[in-house]
Amino acid sequence: MDIAITNQFLLLSINKERNPDSLFNQATIVALMSLGLYELEKNKVIEVLNGDGDKSDLAFSIIKPLPDNLKYLSIIYQVLLDSKKKTVAEVTSMFFLNFKKQYFDNFSKNLISDLVNEGVLQEYKKAGMFGIEKSKFKVNQASVEEIISKIKSNVFEEKVKDYDMIILARLLDKTDLIYQYFPNKECKIIKEKVTNAMENSDNIVVLRTLKTIDNLFCIILAIITTVIL
């Protein structure tokens, strides 16, 4: 199974909340956008500027056009193109002020469509109240188990082979999904492993990535809260 980290997180989210109306809560949206930006940087589509500096200074620079294999991130890429300053505050405000309209609606549809095309998710319609049809999801449980197994193999072993799984574990923790997949004892070990990775100065790239995602999460959540209030 070769599913992008953003879609892996979404699949784990859908597996625990099958109703699309309840799926995209505030924390889940923040996590998906953070992962999307991380994937764009990891694939050298964008560069994160001032990633080691103050949170408010975080900004993005577009390095190259979006490749075909990352089309599911086209909405986030478009937001970055449309942004004038390309600061995290401006990009986030644009994304979330419009998420009821063009940006987030299309972003979530792209991700779900990609999961359906991967064969790990089925979307079907079911009649609800007053006969109104609503989308429902059926998740491939083998795929979910494989993701959880990969997280465990990278967390509970001495050596981390795939740091994407550490990043995924970090966001599962931040969205409280971690408690739905792991017992409390394992959750504690996972949190300690992530903290250790964040403090590991020998792995500069992973250290900066985890800190940048943490910064993004804090900034985005603060902006959403301000917008909502």
C-alpha positions, 0 to 999 in steps of 0.5 A, spaced: 500 500 500 502 506 497 498 511 500 500 519 501 501 521 509 495 526 508 490 520 505 493 515 511 490 520 516 484 522 512 482 514 512 484 513 519 479 519 521 473 516 516 474 509 519 472 512 526 467 517 523 463 515 517 458 521 517 461 526 512 457 532 516 461 530 522 468 528 519 471 535 518 471 538 525 476 543 526 482 539 529 481 534 523 481 540 518 488 543 521 491 536 521 489 535 513 492 542 511 498 541 515 500 535 512 498 537 505 503 543 506 508 538 509 507 533 503 508 539 498 515 541 502 517 534 502 516 533 494 520 540 493 514 544 490 514 549 496 519 551 501 518 553 508 521 560 510 523 561 517 521 554 519 526 555 525 524 562 527 518 565 530 511 562 528 508 569 526 514 569 521 512 562 517 511 563 510 512 559 503 515 560 497 513 556 491 519 552 487 516 548 482 509 547 478 505 541 482 506 534 479 501 530 477 502 525 482 500 530 487 494 533 484 490 531 490 493 537 493 491 542 488 487 546 492 492 548 497 497 549 491 492 554 488 491 557 495 498 558 495 498 561 488 493 566 489 496 568 496 500 575 495 504 575 501 504 567 502 505 568 509 502 562 514 497 567 516 494 569 509 494 562 506 490 560 512 485 565 512 484 565 505 483 557 506 478 557 512 474 563 510 472 560 504 472 553 506 464 553 506 465 555 498 471 553 494 477 551 497 476 546 503 470 543 499 474 541 493 480 539 497 476 534 501 473 532 495 480 531 492 482 527 498 476 522 498 476 521 490 483 519 491 482 514 496 476 511 492 481 511 486 486 507 491 481 502 492 481 503 500 475 507 500 468 506 498 463 512 498 455 510 497 449 514 498 444 512 503 437 516 504 436 520 510 431 524 513 425 526 509 428 521 503 434 526 502 440 522 500 447 523 504 454 520 503 456 514 507 463 511 507 466 504 507 473 503 509 478 497 507 479 495 514 486 491 511 488 498 509 487 501 516 490 495 520 496 496 515 497 503 517 497 502 524 502 496 524 506 501 520 506 506 526 507 501 531 513 498 527 516 505 527 514 507 534 516 501 538 522 499 535 529 502 537 530 505 530 525 509 526 525 507 518 519 511 516 519 518 519 512 520 516 509 515 521 512 519 527 509 525 523 502 521 523 503 519 530 504 526 532 497 529 528 493 523 531 495 525 538 493 532 536 486 530 534 485 525 539 484 520 534 490 516 537 486 514 543 481 510 538 487 506 535 491 505 541 491 503 549 493 508 554 499 505 555 501 505 548 499 512 547 504 514 552 510 510 549 508 513 542 508 520 545 515 519 548 517 517 541 515 523 538 518 527 543 524 524 543 524 525 535 523 532 536 529 533 541 533 529 536 538 534 534 542 529 529 536 528 525 535 536 523 530 535 517 525 531 521 526 535 527 525 542 523 519 538 520 515 536 526 516 543 529 514 546 523 508 542 523 507 544 530 507 551 529 502 550 523 497 547 527 498 552 533 497 558 528 492 555 524 488 553 530 488 560 532 486 563 526 480 559 525 478 560 532 479 568 531 475 567 524 469 563 528 469 567 534 
